[in-house]
Amino acid sequence: MVTTSLVSPTIQTEAEKIVQEQLQRQFQEMIPADSIPQLLNLLSWSILTGIFIFGGAQISGLGIRLLKK
């Protein structure tokens, strides 16, 4: 392991910058930028659909009980 006293600060900051750029590029390749908003959009529509299905089931159950009386 290289001690920080042997490495000049400019080389160390340049190395950190290069590593950060490489990591950022790898993340962009793994997860495309437009996939996160699409996933959140799909999740919100799924929740809304679930609420509508639950509400419809409650209303139909109420209607069936009214018809039985």
N, C-alpha and C positions, 0 to 999 in steps of 0.2 A: 504494500500500500504506500502511496506517495504522500509524504507529509505536506501540509500547506505551506510550510516555510520554503520548500524547494520549488514550488510552482508559483509563478508570478500571478498576481490577481487578474490581469487581463486574459491570460490563457485559461484560467479557471472560469471566468465569466463567459468566455467564448465557448468553452466546452459545455457549460450548463445550458447556454443558448442553443447549441447544436442538439443536445440531448432532448431539450424541450420541443424543438421543432420536429425531431424524429418521432417523439411520442405523439405529438399532435397529428402528424401525418398518418400514423398507424391507427389512431382512434377514428380519423375521418374515413379510412378505408374499411374499418370494421363496422362502424355505425354511420351510414350516410346521414347528412344533415337534415334531409326531409323526412326521415323515418320516425323521428321522435314526435313531431307535430302530428303526423298521420296516426301514430299509435295512441296519442292522447285524444285525438278526434274520434277514433274508433271506440275507445273506452267510454267517452262521454255519450256517444250515441247508443252504445250498448246499455249503459245505465238508464238512459231515458226510455229505451225500449222495454227494459225490465220493469220500470215504473208503470208504463202503459199496460203491459201484460198483467201486472199485479192489480192495477185499478180495474181493468176489464174483467178479471176473474171475480173481484169483489162485487162489481155491479151485476154481473150475470148470476152470481150466487144469491144476491138480494132479489133479483127478478124471479129466480126459480122458487125461492121461499114465498114470495108474494103470490105466485101462481098456485102453489100447493094449498094455500089457505082458502 
